[in-house]
Amino acid sequence: MPQATPRTIEGDLSARELRIACVAARFNEFVVEPLLRGALDALARHGIDEGRVDVVRVPGAFEIPIVVRKLAASTRYDALIALGAVIRGDTPHFDYVAGECAAGLARVALETGVPVAFGVLTTDTVDQALDRAGGKAGNKGADAALTAIEMATLLRKIES
């Protein structure tokens, strides 16, 4: 008797019918703005109409989770993209901000069921951050946008 193969469910990269919000920190704006441009470009290249994308500005990375939570609870969005940059300094401030931001965003996704793509850079140096915001290491904002699209389409497939 032939063995049945498992069914595979995967998201795709068609953003045409999605509604997405990007939450972008103003702190370290010289890094975050290229991340935002990368995310918006990736969304456009994958078919989303710019009228279906909202950009919400917050003071810094620490403030991202509460705004993401409010947006997720609104049920207006298929996915959310968190964009920020936390660069290590001489104090433990980095550890608190980066850790709380990541934990808060994970909680929002789990509690609401709305995918939250993590595009918050946590680097040791400014050069590392710039490398990940369109430099040598690509654009992590664009990567986060692709993750948001794939997760939103995957959850739609699972629900249908």
Secondary structure, 3 states (H helix, E strand, C coil): CCCCCCCCCCCCCCCCCCCEEEEEECCCHHHHHHHHHHHHHHHHHCCCCHHHEEEEEECCHHHHHHHHHHHHHCCCCCEEEEEEEEECCCCCHHHHHHHHHHHHHHHHHHHHCCCEEEEEEEECCHHHHHHHEEECCEEHHHHHHHHHHHHHHHHHHHHC
